Each structure stands twice: as C-alpha cells, then as structure tokens.
Amino acid sequence: MRSQLKRGFTIIELLVVVSIIALLVGMLLPAIGKARDTARVNVSKSNLRQLGVAHKTYAADWSDRHVTYVRDNLGLYEGNVQAYNAAIYPAYEGEGRFDVHPGIVAGNGYDLSGNYRPWGYWTTLGNNVMFQAINFPGPPNNSSGTDAWGWFRFGVQPKPFQDYMNGRYQDPIYFAPKDKTLLEPLEGCFEIPGEFVAYPSKCNPSWASYALSPAGLFSPQVFSDNGEGIFWKAPWELPTGYKVPSFGQVKYPTLKTHMLEHHWLQNVKVPCNATFLGCEPYYFNHSFQSQPVTLFYDGSVRLMGVMEAMSSDRRNLRQTGLNGLWSRDTPFGPEGYLIDDAYDFAETSYHILTIDGVRGRDTVGTE
C-alpha cells in the first residue's frame, strides 16, 4: 500500500495568498490611519475642554475676567510698558523687573549654571511687543519680525494661568498631538520636572498650539464701529483699550471662538509655508480646507472650518451691506491677518480680528 506524499503550496497559490494579504492590508491601512487621526483630534478636543474649564475657574477668582498680562490703563502710555514704568516709577532706569509693571513669568527653573531662578519676558525695551495681546503692524510697537506676534499665542502657559492647569509652562495639554513642528523639539521638556525647563541641549521651550482670540483680549471698543463705518480703534489711543473684558460681556457664546489650533493641522497638503522662515506651518486661516479644533465661549469644542467662517462672513456682509464678521480696518489691511501668506484662496481673519471683540461672533452657525 503506497503512502500518500505530502504536497506543498505551488507558486501560484502562494502568489494568490500574498495578493489577498496585500489587498487586506491596503484596505486596513487607511482605516487605521483614519482611526489614528481621529484619536489625535479627540486628544486636541480634550485639551481645549480642559483649558476652557481652567479659563472659567480663573474668571471665578478674578471678577469674571479673562487672563491678562498688562495693566488696564496701559493705553494711557501708548501700550508701552517702558513708558508706563517711567511714569509710575520716576526712578525707573529701564531694566527693572519686579518693582515695576510685572513681567510675563514663565515659571521657575534652573539655568545652565545650576541657578534656580524665574524665567519670563521682562519689561525691557525689546520685550514691549510681548505685552501686546497682538502686535499690529506699524507704530508704536513696530520692530522687525514682530508684526502679528503677541501673548494671544502663549497666554495660557505663563503664570498666573498655569497655576489653574498643571503648574508648568511646558505641558502636553498646551499642544495638539498633530502639531509636530512644536512637539518634536519639546519632547525632552515633558520628562523634566519644574515649572519651566531651560536646557537647550534637551528641549526648546515653545509657545502653545492653541491661540486665544486676540480681538477678545482688548476692550470691545477697539473693534467697534467708530460711528463712521470703521471697525477698529488703536488700543494705545484709548484709556482702557488694553482692559480685558469679562466673560459676562460675551454676547454670542455659542458663536464666538475662544481658542483654536493656530497651525493648519487638519487636511494638510504641505508641511511648511515657504514664505515663513524655517519650516513653520501655514496658519489655521491659510487654507479653505483647514478645520482647526476650536473652543467656543460656551465651553463647546468642535472642528470649525475656514469655509464655514468665510460663508458666515459673506452672509453677514450681504445682510448688513456694511461689514462682515471681522474687521478690514486694522493696520493688517483689508486682507487681514497674514492672509497674503495663504496656501489657496482662503480669505478670512475670523477669531483674530472679530468685530466687537467678545461681543461679536465668528460664525452664524453651521448650515
């Protein structure tokens, strides 16, 4: 009786199996990538929800007001902390720190010499721009490379606000998981204890992924109609232009953005903006495909697309015949917030230049 010989797979059978496996992998990879992307977006949403709670807690302790790093009457001194110090403290020589207008303290940490000391932006001449919620082009605070900068980019990280979070300037909660440009240099920071980490060889401190609405950090009068159809007044020409408003002044909490991802992180086509130095990404308003994770004043968090903002602005413009939802009258010009650097035909400065500030709105709602 003959024993049966065991037969292996033929080449054709192996190719069929490999093809099936490749097909399954090809079908699964997009799903896995989408699931990973969704997970990162959900983490970003969670970060903003927690930041929203911290803002409300801060406001409960500070007369219902937004966090601020400037004196309410800074407008009397052209928004210049140097001029403020010279007027309030006649003996001020220009380099004081703690006995004058307070600096923006990032936290305490060790320097390269092993000394434990406070870090921050002090009220020296070169740091005047840091005491602007946003620095408008031109005088009185114009200097090279500082247009559009300001503490709206990092206002949730310094003291006193960080004490309502995790007590650190560098913490994962301030960064969107998809914001690799900011996260990669920061990886070493998260492992080092302390309020502020200053080890250039291990990590490079950075501003947050999430930007406050600068229009909401000035008195609403700054972005209000001046009676002649112009929706902007220089805050340094108003006695209380720099006075941050209260949360009670918010008129449309479900329609006014509070914080959002400042970089273009959703539906990204290219990693870097060639018009910027280095490999800085395009901003959230630089593409009609952008959908930043957004915190609204009512505490809700969702993706708000640039197309939604542009559509809402056009609808309001047609209805009023005068203006849209954001001001074309600021020193940024009619194009608005760095829109000349946009990736495509995006044309909006919602969140940044909202008419009426916290009393305005950035959308009329999803359609």
C-alpha positions in Angstrom: 0.0 0.0 0.0 1.5 3.2 -1.1 1.8 6.1 1.4 0.5 9.5 0.2 3.1 12.1 -0.5 2.6 15.5 1.2 2.3 18.3 -1.3 3.4 21.9 -0.6 2.0 25.1 -2.0 2.6 26.0 -5.6 4.0 29.3 -6.6 0.6 30.3 -8.0 -1.1 29.5 -4.7 1.5 31.5 -2.7 1.0 34.5 -5.0 -2.7 34.3 -4.5 -2.3 34.3 -0.7 0.2 37.1 -0.8 -2.2 39.1 -3.1 -5.1 38.6 -0.7 -2.9 39.7 2.3 -1.7 42.8 0.4 -5.3 43.6 -0.5 -6.4 43.3 3.1 -3.5 45.4 4.3 -4.4 48.0 1.7 -7.9 48.1 2.9 -7.0 48.3 6.6 -4.2 50.9 6.4 -6.5 53.8 5.5 -8.9 52.8 8.3 -6.0 52.6 10.8 -4.7 55.9 9.6 -8.1 57.5 9.9 -8.6 56.0 13.4 -5.2 57.4 14.5 -6.1 60.8 13.1 -9.4 60.7 14.9 -7.7 59.8 18.1 -5.3 62.8 17.8 -8.2 65.1 17.1 -10.0 63.8 20.1 -7.0 64.5 22.3 -6.9 68.0 21.0 -10.6 68.4 21.8 -10.0 67.2 25.3 -7.1 69.6 25.8 -9.3 72.5 24.8 -12.1 71.4 27.0 -9.8 71.3 30.0 -8.4 74.8 29.0 -11.9 76.0 28.8 -12.7 74.8 32.3 -9.4 76.5 33.5 -10.5 79.8 32.0 -13.8 79.7 33.8 -12.1 78.8 37.1 -9.7 81.6 36.6 -12.5 84.0 35.9 -14.4 82.9 39.0 -11.4 84.0 41.1 -10.7 87.2 39.2 -14.0 89.1 38.8 -15.2 87.2 35.8 -12.3 88.5 33.7 -10.0 86.9 31.1 -6.4 86.3 31.9 -4.2 89.3 31.2 -0.6 90.3 31.4 -0.9 94.1 31.1 -2.3 96.9 33.3 -5.8 98.0 32.4 -4.6 101.6 31.8 -1.7 100.8 29.6 -3.5 102.7 26.8 -2.6 105.9 28.6 1.1 105.1 27.9 0.7 104.0 24.2 0.7 100.4 25.2 4.4 100.7 26.1 5.4 99.1 29.4 8.6 101.2 29.4 6.6 104.4 29.3 4.3 103.1 32.0 7.3 102.3 34.2 8.8 105.7 33.7 5.6 107.5 34.5 4.5 105.4 37.5 8.0 104.9 38.9 10.1 108.0 38.3 13.3 106.3 39.4 12.9 103.6 36.9 16.0 103.1 34.8 14.7 100.8 32.1 15.9 97.4 33.4 13.7 96.8 36.5 11.7 93.6 36.8 9.7 93.1 39.9 9.2 96.6 41.3 7.5 97.9 38.2 4.9 96.7 35.7 5.1 92.9 36.2 6.8 90.8 33.6 5.2 87.8 32.0 6.6 85.0 34.2 7.0 81.6 32.5 8.0 79.9 35.8 10.9 78.9 37.9 13.6 76.7 36.6 17.4 76.0 36.5 19.7 77.8 34.2 22.8 76.2 32.6 24.9 77.3 35.7 22.6 75.4 38.0 20.9 78.5 39.4 17.2 78.3 40.2 15.5 81.5 39.1 12.4 82.8 37.4 12.2 82.9 33.7 10.0 85.1 31.6 9.6 88.2 29.4 10.6 91.2 31.4 9.7 94.9 30.8 12.8 95.7 28.8 12.5 97.8 25.6 13.0 94.8 23.4 10.1 92.9 25.0 7.4 95.6 24.6 5.9 93.6 21.8 5.3 90.6 24.2 2.9 92.8 26.2 0.6 93.2 23.3 -2.3 90.8 23.0 -1.4 91.0 19.3 1.1 93.4 17.8 -0.5 95.4 14.9 1.8 96.5 12.1 3.3 99.9 12.3 4.0 102.2 15.3 4.1 102.4 18.2 5.5 98.9 18.7 6.9 98.1 15.3 10.1 96.3 15.0 11.5 93.7 12.6 9.7 90.4 12.6 7.2 91.2 15.3 4.1 92.0 13.3 1.2 89.7 14.4 3.1 88.5 17.4 1.7 88.8 21.0 0.6 86.9 24.0 -2.5 85.6 22.3 -0.1 82.8 21.1 1.1 81.7 24.5 -1.2 83.3 27.0 -2.3 80.0 28.6 1.2 79.0 29.6 2.7 81.6 31.9 1.8 82.4 35.5 -0.8 83.1 36.7 -2.8 80.9 34.3 -0.6 77.8 34.5 -1.5 77.6 38.2 -5.0 76.6 37.1 -3.6 73.9 34.9 -0.7 71.6 35.7 1.7 74.3 37.0 4.1 74.1 34.1 5.0 76.3 31.1 5.7 73.2 29.0 3.0 70.6 29.4 1.4 68.3 26.8 -2.0 69.8 27.4 -0.9 73.0 25.6 0.0 71.1 22.4 -2.1 69.5 19.7 -0.9 65.9 19.0 -0.7 66.7 15.3 1.4 69.8 15.8 4.7 68.1 15.1 6.6 71.3 14.4 6.1 72.4 18.0 6.1 69.0 19.7 9.3 67.4 18.3 11.7 70.0 19.9 9.7 69.8 23.1 9.7 66.0 23.8 12.6 66.3 26.3 10.8 69.1 28.2 7.9 66.9 29.3 10.2 64.5 31.2 12.0 67.2 33.2 10.2 68.4 36.4 9.8 72.0 37.1 7.7 75.0 36.1 10.0 76.0 33.4 12.7 74.0 31.6 15.6 75.8 30.1 18.1 73.2 28.9 18.8 74.0 25.2 20.6 70.7 24.8 17.5 68.7 26.0 14.5 70.8 24.9 13.5 74.1 23.4 10.6 75.9 25.1 7.8 76.9 22.7 4.6 78.8 22.6 1.3 76.7 22.6 -0.5 75.1 19.7 -3.7 76.9 20.9 -4.2 80.6 20.4 -6.6 82.8 22.2 -8.8 85.2 20.2 -6.8 88.5 20.3 -9.9 90.5 19.5 -11.4 89.2 22.7 -8.4 90.4 24.8 -8.9 94.1 24.1 -11.8 96.2 25.2 -14.7 95.6 22.8 -14.4 99.3 21.9 -11.2 98.6 20.0 -13.1 96.6 17.3 -16.4 98.5 17.4 -17.8 100.9 14.9 -16.4 104.4 15.4 -19.6 105.9 14.1 -18.2 106.3 10.6 -18.3 102.6 9.5 -14.7 101.9 10.6 -14.4 98.9 12.9 -11.1 99.5 14.7 -9.6 102.0 17.0 -6.0 101.9 18.2 -5.9 100.4 21.7 -3.0 102.7 22.6 -5.2 105.7 21.9 -8.0 104.6 24.2 -7.6 105.0 28.0 -9.0 101.5 28.6 -8.1 99.9 25.2 -6.0 97.2 26.9 -8.6 96.4 29.6 -9.5 92.7 29.1 -13.3 92.2 29.1 -15.3 90.0 31.4 -16.9 86.7 30.3 -20.2 88.3 31.1 -19.7 90.6 28.1 -19.7 87.7 25.7 -22.9 88.2 23.6 -22.8 85.1 21.4 -21.1 82.3 23.5 -22.1 79.6 21.0 -20.8 81.6 18.0 -17.7 83.4 19.3 -14.4 81.4 19.2 -12.3 81.5 22.3 -9.3 79.3 21.4 -8.2 77.2 18.5 -5.3 75.4 16.8 -3.2 78.1 15.4 -1.4 76.0 12.8 -3.2 74.3 9.8 -3.4 70.8 11.2 -6.5 69.2 9.6 -6.4 68.2 5.9 -2.8 69.5 5.5 -1.4 69.4 2.0 2.2 70.7 2.6 4.2 70.7 5.9 5.8 74.2 5.5 4.9 77.6 4.4 7.7 78.7 2.0 7.1 82.4 2.8 8.0 81.9 6.5 11.4 81.3 8.0 12.4 77.7 8.6 9.6 75.1 8.4 6.8 76.9 10.1 3.4 75.5 9.0 0.6 77.5 7.4 -1.8 79.1 9.9 -5.4 78.0 10.5 -6.8 80.7 8.2 -4.4 79.9 5.3 -6.5 77.3 3.5 -10.2 76.8 2.8 -9.6 73.1 3.7 -8.4 74.0 7.2 -10.6 72.9 10.1 -9.0 73.8 13.4 -10.2 72.2 16.6 -12.0 75.1 18.3 -13.2 76.1 21.7 -16.2 78.4 21.9 -17.1 80.7 24.8 -19.9 78.4 25.9 -17.3 75.6 26.5 -18.2 73.6 23.5 -15.5 72.2 21.3 -15.7 71.2 17.6 -14.0 71.4 14.2 -14.8 74.8 12.7 -13.8 75.1 9.1 -12.5 78.1 7.3 -15.2 77.6 4.7 -17.8 78.0 7.5 -16.2 81.2 8.6 -16.0 82.6 5.1 -19.6 81.7 4.4 -20.8 83.3 7.6 -18.8 86.4 6.9 -20.3 86.8 3.4 -23.8 86.2 4.6 -23.4 88.9 7.3 -21.9 91.2 4.7 -24.8 90.8 2.4 -27.3 91.3 5.2 -25.7 94.5 6.7 -24.3 96.0 3.5 -21.5 97.5 5.7 -19.3 94.9 7.1 -18.8 91.2 7.7 -17.8 89.5 10.9 -14.2 90.6 11.0 -12.6 94.0 10.7 -10.9 95.0 7.4 -9.9 98.3 9.0 -6.9 97.3 11.2 -3.3 98.0 10.3 -3.2 94.5 8.9 -5.1 96.0 6.0 -8.2 94.8 4.1 -6.6 91.3 3.6 -6.5 90.8 7.3 -4.3 88.5 9.4 -1.3 87.5 7.2 -3.7 86.2 4.6 -1.1 87.2 1.9 0.8 84.1 3.0 -2.2 81.8 2.5 -1.9 78.5 0.7 -5.0 78.9 -1.5 -8.0 81.2 -1.9 -8.7 81.3 1.8 -9.7 84.9 2.8 -10.7 85.2 6.4 -9.4 86.6 9.7 -12.1 85.2 11.9 -11.1 84.6 15.6 -8.2 87.2 15.2 -10.0 90.4 14.2 -13.6 89.7 15.2 -15.7 92.8 15.0 -16.9 93.9 18.5 -14.4 91.6 20.1 -16.0 89.3 22.7 -19.4 90.9 21.9 -19.0 89.8 18.3 -19.3 86.4 16.6 -17.1 84.4 14.2 -19.9 82.2 12.7 -23.6 82.4 12.2 -23.8 78.6 12.8 -23.3 75.6 10.6 -25.6 75.3 7.6 
